Amino acid sequence: MSTNDLKNGMSLDLPEGLFSVVEFQHVKPGKGGAFVRTKLKNVRTGAVIDRTYRADEKLERAMIDKREMQYLYRDGDQYVFMDNTSYDQLHVAAETLGASARFVKEGDPVVLQMYRSEIVGVDLPAAVELTVTGTEPGMQGDRVSGARKPATLETGFILQVPLFVNQGDRVKVDTRSGEYLTRTTG
């Protein structure tokens, strides 16, 4: 594909690895040829690089296949997912899921981004609801503004919550930052 066709979020297969386009800008100087300034993020490592290409230079586009899966259970350090269309089971290492593993519980739907047969990313909803499995009880009258305490969630993830959150409560957690959002009912 041509550098003139770049769009944000597009994936490229470069000699240095698999990258997604974070930002791009077409530049036409008064003198000389046009060029494209890009900011690219390595899909595997998260490192961001800046690259400049000539206008109309050819790059290899990587086709990322997004597959809807359901998280079934954990088997040692492997997470077992089931493909919602073919019902095939897929064993995924915890390192492959990265920080996303903190937010998935059994039965949750997850979209896995696959490049060839390799998982290169996980699409999660912006927020998930999880149950608090362990935390210190809040002391009566201890209502310091903004005070927090650690709480362990059903996935094993530990985050800071307000003092009024108790064991057994359901909380909404932001999957991008890993921060407590609100207590939920039900």
Buried (B, 14 or more C-beta within 10 A) or exposed (E): EEBEEBEEEBBBBBEEBBBBBBEBEEEEEEEEEEBBEBBBBBBEEEEEEEBEBEBEEEBEBBEBEEBBBBBBEBEEEBBBBBBEEEEEEBEBEEEBBEEBBBBBEEEBEBBBBBBEEEBBBBEBEEBBBBBBEEBEEBEEEEEEEEEEBEBBBEBEBBBEBBBEBBEEBBBBBBBEEBEBBEBEEE
